[in-house]
Amino acid sequence: MKTDLFYYTGTGNSLWTARTLAQKLGDARIIPISRIPGEAVESRADRVGIIFPVHMWGVPRRVIAFLNVLAKDPSRYYFAVAVNAGQVAATLLQLKKLMHTKGLSLSSGFEIVMPTNYIPWGGPGPKDKQIMRFTKAGEKIKTIADAVAKREKRAVERGPLWQNMLFAWFNRLSFSHVPTMDKSFWVDDKCNSCGICHTVCPCGNIELKEGRPVWLHHCEQCLACIQWCPPAAIQFGKKTQRYERYRHPEVKLSDMIAVSTPQGEEEKITESV
Ligand SMILES: Cc1cc2nc3c(=O)[nH]c(=O)nc-3n(C[C@H](O)[C@H](O)[C@H](O)COP(=O)(O)O)c2cc1C
């Protein structure tokens, strides 16, 4: 049985989740959402997964845009994995509702907790805690693979009620401001004009002017630019010079560049473990 896993990622947690899940399921393709042009996308796989980071207690804009082009087919099994840092809140409920309005039915939705990449609030935390999260995430992916293999229908996972209500409201408040939140990015003297920020940005929001990044205000806030900058020269607001950067340890810059390159080969994973 074939599976297509569409993923979106800023720092590799969702890519790693997609890869690990693909290995468990076997005969699966992993396809970066950021490489999909704005035209209709049809999947011929029996099972279609959407794997993405939770952004501001909700579904990232780029993933919502992807739902607009994903072809509807009631014979397919649609499922989702919301990769987060401990506050999934009502993200999967939001996704289920959004999919419903587009004629797509989400059969199951899972959350996975990974280290945070939201650097405006701090670094990813101590390495031993990160490793604990990777280990638990690996175990959870096994459970997800079992459920998906059986095409199980179940309620989507969600946070506590108070979190869902409060944070869904925060999400609605912040959503329209996301594209221009890049006004808080700036670059310090460590910038060596390598241009990696421009290359790694999954939405073409960074231009180089005299070798330095300029943000174009159609940002998705994935934070790939700040997190992948080799000399940690990109900053956001006043505090990030003090904070450690985060990238998933098994995801390489070359994987991310492939993600942000519009034309390329999809990664096909056939091994089942
Ligand atoms: C703009 C932004 C907002 C975020 N909001 C949330 C959130 O509401 N809840 C949460 O648990 N994690 C949040 N995070 C953390 C990410 O969801 C988490 O680190 C995720 O694993 C990153 O996945 P990625 O490496 O595939 O991008 C946020 C991260 C970013 C960049």
The ligand as a Gaussian input file, in Angstrom:
#p B3LYP/6-31G(d) Opt

LIG

0 1
 C        6.586000      30.853000      14.497000
 C        6.585000      29.634000      15.375000
 C        5.532000      29.413000      16.229000
 C        5.505000      28.273000      17.032000
 N        4.400000      28.050000      17.794000
 C        4.314000      26.917000      18.511000
 C        3.123000      26.609000      19.249000
 O        2.133000      27.318000      19.196000
 N        3.091000      25.469000      19.981000
 C        4.177000      24.630000      20.053000
 O        4.113000      23.627000      20.747000
 N        5.314000      24.890000      19.346000
 C        5.397000      25.993000      18.573000
 N        6.533000      26.247000      17.841000
 C        7.636000      25.284000      17.867000
 C        7.598000      24.323000      16.688000
 O        6.298000      23.880000      16.418000
 C        8.465000      23.077000      16.964000
 O        9.747000      23.418000      17.395000
 C        8.551000      22.188000      15.727000
 O        9.082000      20.965000      16.109000
 C        9.421000      22.768000      14.629000
 O        9.345000      21.908000      13.521000
 P       10.242000      22.075000      12.211000
 O       11.674000      21.833000      12.635000
 O        9.780000      21.000000      11.287000
 O       10.026000      23.430000      11.681000
 C        6.582000      27.362000      17.016000
 C        7.662000      27.604000      16.167000
 C        7.657000      28.714000      15.340000
 C        8.816000      28.932000      14.418000

